Amino acid sequence: MLAWLTAIGVQTIRDVRYRHVAPLPSEYVASGAVFGVLAVIAGDHPGRSRVVGVIAWGLVIAAAMAAGGPHELVTSGIPGKIGEAFTPGGPPMEATEPGPREPHGGRHPRKGGK
């Protein structure tokens, strides 16, 4: 079930980011049918469920790689330093110092002027 939900997420991200359209409902039906058949094949047998689980996650990984890999799925459209941090071989992120603390622990003054 988790592999199927992950596959749906990959399909949705791929279509929205690269094709700039909403995914077709038939894509969800087709992936549901494939993963449903895998679930029927697995049944309650522990050996078959392991093999089917590996096949299901293999399909998810193949879909992610076909969409440009995890790097493209995560960083496409993320601007600035955050996108650079996810780029393989990119510059490391630098630690920043926290800013000065505000009085009374917040940005907004309390009622009564204190």
Phi, psi and omega in degrees: 000318180294323178296320180293317178296323176294320177297321177296319177298318178297317179299316182295313179299316180301311183291319183289317184282321188260322180265344179058036175222161175286147179297147177286142177301330180295333176294319178292321179295317181295316180292324176297323178293316180297311181289331174294318176297319177298322179293322178294319179297319182294317181056220179256005183281122184296323180293316179292325181294327177293315180296316180294324177298318178296319178296317181297313179292330174297321177295321179295315179296320178297320178294320179294320179291324178292334179273009178111001179088167181300326180300312181291324179294326184274315191265350182298116178092357178270118185276165167066213188294330180294315177297322178294325181294329180273353180282126178299131180080004180285172181292146178290150177285143180264142177288143178246150178277144177293149180288176180294145180283141179275150179296146179064016173072019179203175181271334186259135180292151178281160177295140180096002175082007180261000000 
